[in-house]
Amino acid sequence: MQELGRIGFSEDQAALLDVAANFCQQRSPVSTVRRLIEDDLGHDPAVWAEMGELGWPGIAVPEAFGGSGLTLAEVVPVVEQMGRRLMTGPLISTTLAAQALSVGGTEAQRRTLLPRLTEGAAATVALAEPDFDWEPDTITCQAQEAGDGRLVLSGQKVLVCDAGVARWIIASVLYRQSPALVLIAQSALPDGALRRETVIDETRRSFALNLDGVSVLKDDLLDLDLAGTTLTHLHLAANLLGAADMVGGTQACLDYTVDYLKTRTQFGRLIGSYQALKHPTVEAYCGYEQARSHLYAAAHCFGEQGVGEIAVRMAKASADTAYSFASDRAIQFHGGFGFTYDCDAQLYRRRAIWHAANYGDAGFHKAKLAKLLF
């Protein structure tokens, strides 16, 4: 178990952290976050274009396909700062799609699509289904041969983030009774195939995807021999990036709460001087520090077999617990105002619930860890 304690922080991570911290602070003040809630896209296309110019969509894409040739460890500090500012945009979705192609795509798919993703074309993955249990291989959607080298898809996907702006969707299906991944171009979707979902986190744009009758080429299947490995990789990558977003949000939530405790007075004293508020705040801070340590440990050893999975599950469980507690205390400590829509604390609480519902909450990952460790 000593191996799990290793935390690495490279010069590339430090440089990206500094750039991302400044960029996200300037481009995503809370006033912008609230304005974009009412926007159909949910993000600013100009800001997404700037992310493309910074090279963020291609951080973990091999240099041979136009990327930076780094790893998901270098994506983590960027996503952490985005979570800190509740910044929206299809970066996580596009990164996951790029990971699917990098790990399990055919050579033709990688050569054709990865350069376009690194340039800022958005993509996403569709893995969850109405009765999903967070297991990557729980799939009921089907891909059946229809002749002439084509496949006809069927089934329903849910919680497909950023599908409204994605040029391509990579969906998990069963092909010949085995898990597979299929590439679906936006142009292949008939009218009404995407339906906007109402989700707890109003800063997100999530969609239900109806695959019934969607037709694709057989060549749009990703490498069938690598499907299982790719699905596992996507599950862990999504949890790593989700944990990064949650850790950043926890830090912002703490800053927001402490600032209030240092300015609000009651009975002639700053409310931050009361032990009933100080002690939970310290507990929230300790949870944040633990979650951040787990996050960067997981980023450091993500690619290591066995150890990487354990570290990622620890990171997601820790981040879920820390974010949920910090955002809940923020609401409580703001008193009656904390329960109103005008209080920013509810934005963080919604984000925490959203991440818990995607790719597994703390309880799910702890159950997995029990089997891995004991």
C-alpha positions as CSV (number, residue, x, y, z in Angstrom):
1,M,0.0,0.0,0.0
2,Q,3.0,2.3,0.2
3,E,2.8,2.8,-3.6
4,L,-0.6,4.6,-3.2
5,G,1.0,7.4,-1.2
6,R,3.1,8.7,-4.1
7,I,2.1,12.2,-5.3
8,G,3.9,13.6,-8.3
9,F,3.5,17.2,-9.6
10,S,5.4,17.9,-12.8
11,E,6.6,21.2,-14.3
12,D,4.0,20.8,-17.0
13,Q,1.2,20.5,-14.4
14,A,2.5,23.5,-12.5
15,A,2.6,25.6,-15.7
16,L,-0.9,24.6,-16.8
17,L,-2.2,25.2,-13.3
18,D,-1.0,28.8,-13.3
19,V,-2.4,29.5,-16.8
20,A,-5.7,27.8,-16.0
21,A,-6.1,29.6,-12.7
22,N,-5.7,33.1,-14.3
23,F,-7.8,32.2,-17.4
24,C,-10.7,30.7,-15.5
25,Q,-10.8,33.5,-13.0
26,Q,-11.0,36.1,-15.7
27,R,-13.4,34.2,-18.0
28,S,-15.7,32.7,-15.5
29,P,-16.8,35.1,-12.7
30,V,-19.9,34.0,-10.9
31,S,-21.9,36.6,-12.8
32,T,-21.0,34.9,-16.0
33,V,-21.8,31.5,-14.6
34,R,-25.3,32.7,-13.7
35,R,-25.8,34.4,-17.1
36,L,-24.9,31.2,-19.0
37,I,-27.5,29.2,-17.0
38,E,-30.1,30.9,-19.1
39,D,-28.2,30.4,-22.3
40,D,-29.2,27.5,-24.6
41,L,-25.6,26.4,-25.2
42,G,-24.6,26.8,-21.6
43,H,-21.2,28.0,-22.4
44,D,-19.5,30.8,-24.3
45,P,-18.3,29.6,-27.8
46,A,-15.6,32.4,-27.8
47,V,-14.2,31.1,-24.5
48,W,-14.2,27.5,-25.9
49,A,-12.3,28.7,-29.0
50,E,-9.7,30.3,-26.6
51,M,-9.3,27.0,-24.9
52,G,-8.6,25.4,-28.3
53,E,-6.0,28.1,-29.0
54,L,-4.4,27.3,-25.6
55,G,-4.2,23.7,-26.7
56,W,-6.3,22.3,-23.8
57,P,-8.4,19.8,-25.9
58,G,-5.2,18.2,-27.1
59,I,-3.2,18.1,-23.9
60,A,-3.5,14.3,-23.6
61,V,-3.5,13.6,-27.4
62,P,-0.3,12.2,-28.9
63,E,1.9,14.6,-30.8
64,A,1.5,12.5,-34.0
65,F,-2.1,13.6,-34.1
66,G,-1.6,17.2,-33.3
67,G,-1.7,17.1,-29.5
68,S,0.7,18.0,-26.8
69,G,1.7,14.4,-26.1
70,L,1.1,14.7,-22.4
71,T,-1.2,12.6,-20.2
72,L,-4.4,13.0,-18.2
73,A,-2.3,14.0,-15.3
74,E,-1.7,17.3,-17.1
75,V,-5.4,17.7,-17.8
76,V,-6.2,17.5,-14.1
77,P,-5.0,21.0,-13.0
78,V,-6.9,22.6,-15.9
79,V,-10.2,20.8,-14.9
80,E,-9.5,21.6,-11.2
81,Q,-9.4,25.3,-12.0
82,M,-12.5,25.1,-14.2
83,G,-14.3,23.5,-11.3
84,R,-13.1,26.2,-8.9
85,R,-14.8,28.8,-11.1
86,L,-17.8,26.6,-12.2
87,M,-16.6,27.2,-15.7
88,T,-18.6,25.5,-18.4
89,G,-17.6,24.1,-21.8
90,P,-17.1,20.7,-23.5
91,L,-13.5,20.2,-22.4
92,I,-14.1,17.1,-20.2
93,S,-16.5,15.6,-22.8
94,T,-14.1,16.2,-25.7
95,T,-11.1,14.9,-23.7
96,L,-13.0,11.7,-22.9
97,A,-13.9,11.2,-26.6
98,A,-10.2,11.8,-27.5
99,Q,-9.2,9.2,-24.9
100,A,-11.6,6.7,-26.4
101,L,-10.1,7.2,-29.8
102,S,-6.5,7.2,-28.5
103,V,-6.9,4.0,-26.6
104,G,-9.4,2.0,-28.7
105,G,-9.9,3.7,-32.0
106,T,-8.7,2.4,-35.4
107,E,-5.7,4.0,-37.0
108,A,-8.0,5.6,-39.6
109,Q,-10.3,7.0,-36.9
110,R,-7.3,8.4,-34.9
111,R,-5.7,9.9,-38.0
112,T,-8.9,11.5,-39.1
113,L,-10.6,12.8,-35.9
114,L,-7.9,13.4,-33.3
115,P,-6.4,16.4,-35.1
116,R,-9.9,17.9,-35.4
117,L,-10.5,17.5,-31.7
118,T,-7.2,19.1,-30.8
119,E,-8.2,22.1,-32.9
120,G,-11.4,22.6,-30.8
121,A,-14.1,20.5,-32.5
122,A,-16.3,19.2,-29.7
123,A,-17.2,15.5,-29.1
124,T,-18.6,13.5,-26.3
125,V,-19.3,10.0,-25.0
126,A,-22.6,8.2,-24.4
127,L,-22.2,5.5,-21.8
128,A,-25.0,5.8,-19.3
129,E,-28.5,4.2,-19.9
130,P,-31.8,4.6,-18.0
131,D,-31.1,1.6,-15.8
132,F,-27.4,2.0,-15.5
133,D,-25.4,0.9,-12.4
134,W,-22.2,2.8,-13.1
135,E,-20.5,-0.3,-14.4
136,P,-18.8,0.4,-17.8
137,D,-20.0,-3.0,-19.3
138,T,-23.6,-2.7,-18.3
139,I,-25.0,-2.1,-21.8
140,T,-28.4,-2.8,-23.4
141,C,-28.1,-0.7,-26.5
142,Q,-27.6,-2.7,-29.7
143,A,-25.8,-2.5,-33.0
144,Q,-27.1,-4.9,-35.6
145,E,-25.9,-5.5,-39.1
146,A,-28.2,-4.2,-41.8
147,G,-26.3,-5.2,-44.9
148,D,-24.2,-3.1,-47.3
149,G,-21.6,-2.6,-44.6
150,R,-24.0,-0.7,-42.3
151,L,-25.2,-1.1,-38.7
152,V,-28.6,-0.1,-37.3
153,L,-28.5,1.0,-33.7
154,S,-31.2,0.8,-31.0
155,G,-31.7,1.7,-27.4
156,Q,-31.5,4.8,-25.2
157,K,-28.6,6.7,-23.6
158,V,-28.9,9.3,-20.8
159,L,-26.7,12.0,-19.3
160,V,-24.9,12.6,-22.5
161,C,-23.0,15.8,-21.6
162,D,-22.5,18.5,-24.3
163,A,-24.2,16.4,-27.0
164,G,-25.9,19.5,-28.3
165,V,-22.6,20.9,-29.6
166,A,-20.7,17.6,-30.2
167,R,-19.7,16.9,-33.8
168,W,-19.3,13.2,-32.8
169,I,-20.7,11.0,-30.1
170,I,-19.0,7.8,-29.1
171,A,-21.6,5.4,-27.7
172,S,-21.3,2.0,-26.0
173,V,-23.4,-0.7,-27.6
174,L,-23.6,-4.5,-27.8
175,Y,-22.4,-5.9,-31.1
176,R,-22.7,-9.6,-31.5
177,Q,-23.5,-9.9,-27.8
178,S,-20.2,-8.2,-26.8
179,P,-19.5,-4.7,-25.6
180,A,-18.4,-2.3,-28.4
181,L,-18.0,1.4,-29.0
182,V,-19.4,3.1,-32.1
183,L,-18.7,6.5,-33.5
184,I,-21.8,8.5,-34.4
185,A,-21.5,11.7,-36.4
186,Q,-23.9,14.5,-35.6
187,S,-25.2,14.4,-39.2
188,A,-26.2,10.8,-38.7
189,L,-28.7,11.7,-36.0
190,P,-32.3,12.2,-37.1
191,D,-34.4,15.1,-35.8
192,G,-35.5,14.4,-32.3
193,A,-32.8,11.9,-31.5
194,L,-31.4,14.3,-28.8
195,R,-33.6,15.6,-26.0
196,R,-32.4,18.1,-23.5
197,E,-32.6,16.8,-19.9
198,T,-33.4,18.7,-16.8
199,V,-30.6,18.0,-14.4
200,I,-29.7,19.2,-10.9
201,D,-26.7,21.2,-12.1
202,E,-28.1,24.0,-14.2
203,T,-24.7,24.9,-15.5
204,R,-24.5,21.6,-17.4
205,R,-26.1,20.7,-20.7
206,S,-27.1,17.0,-20.6
207,F,-29.1,15.1,-23.2
208,A,-31.0,11.9,-23.6
209,L,-30.0,10.1,-26.9
210,N,-32.4,7.9,-28.8
211,L,-30.5,5.5,-30.9
212,D,-33.5,3.7,-32.4
213,G,-33.0,3.6,-36.2
214,V,-29.7,5.4,-36.3
215,S,-27.6,4.0,-39.1
216,V,-23.8,4.1,-39.2
217,L,-21.1,2.4,-41.2
218,K,-19.5,-0.8,-39.9
219,D,-16.2,1.0,-40.1
220,D,-17.5,3.4,-37.4
221,L,-17.0,0.7,-34.8
222,L,-13.9,1.3,-32.7
223,D,-11.4,-1.6,-32.5
224,L,-13.5,-4.5,-31.2
225,D,-10.5,-6.2,-29.6
226,L,-9.9,-3.2,-27.5
227,A,-13.5,-2.4,-26.5
228,G,-13.3,-3.8,-23.0
229,T,-10.1,-2.1,-22.2
230,T,-11.3,1.2,-23.6
231,L,-14.6,1.1,-21.6
232,T,-12.6,0.5,-18.4
233,H,-10.2,3.3,-19.3
234,L,-13.0,5.7,-20.0
235,H,-14.7,4.9,-16.7
236,L,-11.5,5.7,-14.7
237,A,-10.7,8.7,-16.8
238,A,-14.1,10.2,-16.3
239,N,-13.8,9.6,-12.5
240,L,-10.4,11.2,-12.4
241,L,-11.5,14.4,-14.2
242,G,-14.7,14.4,-12.2
243,A,-12.7,14.3,-9.0
244,A,-10.6,17.2,-10.3
245,D,-13.7,19.4,-11.0
246,M,-15.0,18.5,-7.5
247,V,-11.7,19.4,-5.7
248,G,-11.6,22.7,-7.4
249,G,-15.2,23.4,-6.5
250,T,-14.5,22.4,-2.9
251,Q,-11.8,25.0,-2.7
252,A,-14.1,27.7,-4.0
253,C,-16.8,26.7,-1.7
254,L,-14.5,27.0,1.3
255,D,-13.3,30.4,0.1
256,Y,-16.9,31.6,-0.3
257,T,-17.8,30.3,3.2
258,V,-14.8,31.6,5.0
259,D,-15.3,35.0,3.5
260,Y,-18.8,35.1,4.8
261,L,-17.7,33.9,8.3
262,K,-15.2,36.8,8.4
263,T,-17.7,39.5,7.5
264,R,-21.1,38.5,8.9
265,T,-21.8,39.6,12.5
266,Q,-24.3,38.3,15.0
267,F,-24.8,39.4,18.6
268,G,-21.9,41.8,18.2
269,R,-19.4,39.2,17.0
270,L,-18.2,37.8,13.8
271,I,-20.0,34.5,13.3
272,G,-16.6,32.9,12.4
273,S,-15.6,33.3,16.0
274,Y,-18.2,30.7,17.1
275,Q,-16.9,27.2,17.6
276,A,-20.1,25.7,16.2
277,L,-19.0,27.2,12.8
278,K,-15.2,27.1,13.2
279,H,-15.0,23.4,13.8
280,P,-17.1,22.2,10.8
281,T,-15.2,24.7,8.6
282,V,-11.8,23.2,9.7
283,E,-13.3,19.7,9.1
284,A,-14.3,20.8,5.6
285,Y,-10.8,22.2,4.9
286,C,-9.2,18.9,6.1
287,G,-11.5,17.0,3.7
288,Y,-10.5,19.3,0.9
289,E,-6.8,18.8,1.5
290,Q,-7.2,15.0,1.7
291,A,-9.2,15.0,-1.5
292,R,-6.6,17.1,-3.4
293,S,-3.9,14.8,-2.2
294,H,-5.8,11.8,-3.4
295,L,-6.5,13.6,-6.7
296,Y,-2.8,14.3,-7.6
297,A,-1.8,10.8,-6.4
298,A,-4.3,9.3,-8.8
299,A,-3.1,11.6,-11.6
300,H,0.5,10.6,-11.0
301,C,-0.1,6.8,-11.2
302,F,-3.2,6.8,-13.4
303,G,-1.6,4.6,-16.1
304,E,-0.2,2.0,-13.7
305,Q,-2.2,-1.3,-13.7
306,G,-4.0,-2.0,-10.5
307,V,-2.5,0.9,-8.5
308,G,-4.0,3.4,-10.8
309,E,-7.6,2.1,-10.5
310,I,-7.3,2.0,-6.7
311,A,-6.0,5.6,-6.6
312,V,-8.7,6.9,-8.9
313,R,-11.5,5.3,-6.9
314,M,-10.0,6.8,-3.7
315,A,-9.8,10.2,-5.3
316,K,-13.5,10.1,-6.5
317,A,-14.8,8.9,-3.2
318,S,-12.8,11.4,-1.3
319,A,-13.8,14.3,-3.6
320,D,-17.4,13.3,-3.4
321,T,-17.4,13.3,0.4
322,A,-15.4,16.6,0.7
323,Y,-17.5,18.6,-1.9
324,S,-20.8,17.4,-0.5
325,F,-19.9,18.3,3.0
326,A,-18.3,21.7,2.2
327,S,-21.2,22.8,0.0
328,D,-23.8,21.6,2.5
329,R,-22.1,23.6,5.3
330,A,-21.9,26.6,3.1
331,I,-25.6,26.6,2.7
332,Q,-26.3,26.1,6.4
333,F,-23.8,28.7,7.5
334,H,-25.4,31.4,5.3
335,G,-28.6,30.9,7.3
336,G,-31.9,31.8,5.6
337,F,-30.1,33.4,2.7
338,G,-28.3,30.1,2.1
339,F,-31.6,28.4,1.1
340,T,-32.3,31.0,-1.6
341,Y,-31.4,30.8,-5.3
342,D,-29.4,34.0,-5.0
343,C,-26.9,32.4,-2.7
344,D,-24.0,31.0,-4.7
345,A,-23.6,28.1,-2.3
346,Q,-26.4,26.2,-4.0
347,L,-24.4,26.3,-7.3
348,Y,-21.7,24.3,-5.6
349,R,-24.1,21.9,-4.0
350,R,-25.8,21.2,-7.3
351,R,-22.4,20.5,-9.0
352,A,-21.5,18.1,-6.2
353,I,-24.8,16.1,-6.7
354,W,-24.2,16.1,-10.4
355,H,-20.8,14.5,-10.1
356,A,-22.0,12.0,-7.6
357,A,-24.6,10.8,-10.1
358,N,-22.0,10.4,-12.9
359,Y,-19.7,7.4,-13.0
360,G,-20.3,6.5,-9.3
361,D,-20.7,8.2,-6.0
362,A,-18.5,7.7,-2.9
363,G,-20.4,4.6,-1.8
364,F,-20.0,2.9,-5.2
365,H,-16.3,3.5,-5.2
366,K,-15.8,2.4,-1.6
367,A,-17.5,-0.9,-2.4
368,K,-15.2,-1.3,-5.3
369,L,-12.2,-0.5,-3.2
370,A,-13.3,-3.1,-0.6
371,K,-12.9,-5.8,-3.2
372,L,-9.7,-4.4,-4.5
373,L,-7.9,-4.0,-1.2
374,F,-9.2,-6.8,1.0
